[in-house]
Amino acid sequence: NKLKERIDQLNFSNKISEVLKQLNPTLFVSYSRKYFVSRLLPCRLTLDEKITYMRLYTKSNRIQKSNTFKNNNIIELKYPEDIDSMKLNSLLNIPFRISRNSKYVQGISQFGNHS
């Protein structure tokens, strides 16, 4: 299969390659990303849109697709660790809450906890 071929091309040690080949993908996430870079501060912003999740069932060779959520956009501000996030947020006057996000966790939650 293509995944196993790609693992071989990555030149991992034999032990790591064999472990990776035992894994099965469970979720495919696709999205459109736009990048914005600040000229004033050492930070950048990414905007993820058109997020779509597909649950992969490799044993039954089946794919379950979720809806694309038009209002499910993710804005992420990326900055060096030595910058205080609260000060940066107030400096930029961003009206959003600061939180962590995982597209994988969001995607899996779309389908419930079925294997």
C-alpha positions in Angstrom: 0.0 0.0 0.0 1.1 3.6 -0.6 1.4 4.5 3.1 3.9 1.6 3.7 5.9 2.6 0.6 6.1 6.2 1.8 7.3 5.0 5.2 10.1 3.1 3.5 11.1 6.2 1.6 11.5 8.3 4.8 14.7 6.4 5.8 13.7 5.7 9.4 15.5 2.9 11.3 14.1 -0.6 10.7 12.5 -0.7 14.2 10.7 2.6 13.7 9.6 1.7 10.2 8.1 -1.6 11.4 6.2 0.1 14.2 4.8 2.8 11.8 3.7 0.1 9.3 1.5 -1.4 12.0 -0.5 1.8 12.4 -3.7 2.4 10.6 -4.9 5.9 9.7 -8.2 6.7 11.3 -8.9 10.3 10.2 -8.2 12.5 7.2 -8.5 16.2 7.7 -8.4 18.7 4.9 -8.5 22.5 5.0 -7.5 25.6 3.2 -4.8 27.7 5.0 -3.9 31.4 4.6 -0.7 32.8 6.1 -0.2 36.4 7.4 3.1 37.7 8.6 3.6 40.8 10.8 6.0 43.4 9.8 6.0 44.9 13.3 6.1 41.9 15.6 7.8 38.5 15.5 4.6 36.7 14.9 2.4 35.3 12.2 -1.2 34.4 11.9 -2.8 31.4 10.1 -6.4 31.1 9.0 -7.8 27.6 8.4 -11.1 27.4 6.5 -13.2 24.8 4.8 -12.3 22.2 7.3 -13.5 18.7 6.3 -13.1 15.5 8.2 -13.2 11.9 6.9 -13.3 9.0 9.2 -11.3 6.1 7.8 -12.2 2.5 8.5 -9.3 0.6 7.1 -10.4 -2.9 8.1 -13.7 -2.5 6.3 -12.3 -0.3 3.6 -14.9 2.4 4.3 -14.9 6.2 4.5 -17.4 8.3 6.4 -17.3 12.0 5.5 -18.6 14.8 7.8 -20.1 18.0 6.6 -17.8 20.9 5.8 -18.6 23.5 8.4 -18.5 26.9 6.7 -18.4 28.7 10.1 -15.8 26.5 11.6 -12.7 28.6 10.9 -9.6 28.5 13.1 -7.4 31.5 13.5 -4.0 30.8 15.1 -1.5 33.3 16.3 2.0 31.9 16.3 4.7 33.8 18.3 8.0 33.0 20.1 7.7 31.4 23.5 9.3 34.4 25.3 6.4 36.7 24.4 3.6 36.8 27.0 0.4 35.7 25.2 -1.9 38.0 27.3 0.3 41.0 26.6 0.4 40.2 22.9 -3.4 39.7 22.9 -4.0 43.1 24.6 -1.4 44.8 22.4 -3.1 43.6 19.2 -6.6 44.2 20.6 -7.7 40.7 19.5 -11.4 40.0 20.6 -10.9 36.3 20.8 -10.4 33.9 23.6 -7.0 32.2 23.9 -7.4 28.4 23.7 -5.8 25.3 22.4 -7.2 23.5 19.4 -6.7 20.1 17.8 -8.2 19.4 14.4 -7.7 15.7 15.1 -9.7 15.8 18.3 -12.4 17.9 16.6 -12.6 15.5 13.8 -12.9 12.4 15.9 -15.6 14.0 18.0 -17.6 14.6 14.8 -18.0 10.8 14.5 -18.4 9.7 18.1 -16.0 7.2 19.6 -16.6 4.3 17.1 -13.7 2.3 15.7 
